[in-house]
Amino acid sequence: MAAAPVWSVDPRTGKQREQVAVEATAQEVDAAVRAAHAARGALADRAVRSAFLRAAAEGLEASRDHLVEAADAETALGPVRLTGELARTCFQLRAFADIVDEGAFLDVVINHPDDTATPPIPDLRRYKVPLGVVAVYSASNFPFAFSVAGGDTASALGAGCPVVVKAHPDHPALSELVASVLRRAAAAHGIPEGVVGLVHGFEAGIELIKHPLVAAAGFTGSVRGGRALFDAAAARPVPIPFHGELGSLNPVVITEAAAAERAEAIGAGLAGSMTLGVGQFCVKPGLVLAPSGAAGDRLLKSLTDAVSDSEAGVLLDHRMRDNFVAGVAERAELPEVDSPVTPGAGGEHTVSAGFLTVAADKLAAEGAHDLLLEECFGPVTVVVRYDDDTQAQAVLSRLPGNLTATVHLSSEEAAGEGRGAEILAELTPLAGRVLVNGWPTGVAVAAAQHHGGPYPATTSTSTSVGGTAIERWLRPVAYQGAPEALLPAELKDDNPLGLPRRFNGRLER
């Protein structure tokens, strides 16, 4: 594997800014994985690793101005958005530190022997242990929150797993800076810096997923790239878990009653959601079922006015820009597809937002319009006009899995009258998060959050956001008949670590 230069590129101009590194060779990937593997023992103490996570957050905050400047130069996402994303990243690191300190994620369960049970129960003690080295594949659209110090890394480290991150080519310089902050935080707590490895290059990403010491992987990106890695993870001599977020349409259903009640507000809200971040959010609403008739027309007028007022923006790189322009053109050329506001190239380096419309009967069965059921990354959405509930249901029945699904209901429908509950039931099989009278852009970091969904939204049933994301990097193990003196501290009767646990069927906190 020949080493090639890794350049930082300005998306506003498409020009190279500086050489950051070189693509990692197979030997360098091997060295990074082995260094991470060797650092596992240093993460065994929960107090040490929670302190490490908090120190990482403090280090990122201390370098905020420099990091935001570097991120903006490589992504053009703007200082306001990036400052907020960095704050989210630091909050996430501290949230996992709290989870580590609490210890409930270990799921400790102890059963003493019971000869009266049928069959008899021996002495059994169960908890969860870290899998080992985790490969993290950074996302393009979240250079902080889904990248080197993002949720996959924070949750893996919280679980006690070292990481090797495959840097995204859209922000290599930022990746190096963030990795250096994490390594300094590790060293400050006696943890080898190899606990966070970083490699660059496409081939390095392939070598990483194939490495025998890599025990699991987390990915955020395209369906094509994620599926290739997913298949590689499954094809290994010893397959490993691959938690990939690949693609999502994030459908929205607007009932006729909701459109009649507040068409203008829904149209404006949809415009804001689909153009947020120049449409580069994984939960951008990409397909909207809106009623035909006067109320639906009012909604479309509001959407037209709001989208027309939005400014052209810069996508993360010119490859994405080219794909967006080509994807929009291909969809707009389909028969009986209209473009009230034409999306596409806004300038030499920018794109303009817009939306397409099509009748629901064109999507109710397999045919030439199936392209509209695929995600188009960027500021565009497809509005599907339906005449009745049967048409809307027919379109929903053809959708793939999604991260989110949204319904807008009228006040009466939200109070339980009409089909509100039925629509929620129809949307639930389609997505990991179902919203009512809201918009999917914005994923709160909270204990009850679920950021995942049926394939191709994700390749597993897990979440990549929220406290339960830590579960991806753990496996359960039970000890039977082990003498007390040989048990790990987490499983001893006297609970020296003060862990939440289930003890002989009783929940202890």
Secondary structure, DSSP 8 states (H G I E B T S, - for coil): ----EEEEEETTTTEEEEEEEE---HHHHHHHHHHHHHTGGGG-SHHHHHHHHHHHHHHHHHTHHHHHHHHHHHH---HHHHHHHHHHHHHHHHHHHHHHHH-GGG-EEEE--BTTSSS-B--EEEEEEE-SEEEEE--SS-TTTTSTTSHHHHHHHHHT--EEEE--TTSHHHHHHHHHHHHHHHHHTT--GGGEEEE-SHHHHHHHHH-TTEEEEEEES-HHHHHHHHHHHHHSSS---EEEE------EEE-HHHHHHHHHHHHHHHHHHHHGGGG--TT---EEEEESSHHHHHHHHHHHHHHHTS--B--SSHHHHHHHHHHHHHHHTSTT-EEEE--EE-SSS-EE-EEEEEEGGGTSSSSGGGGGGS---SSEEEEEEESSHHHHHHHHTT---EEEEEEE--HHHHTT-TTHHHHHHHHGGGEEEEEESS-S------TT-----TTTTBSSS--SSSGGGGGGGEEEEEEES--GGGS-GGG-TT-TT---EEETTEEE-
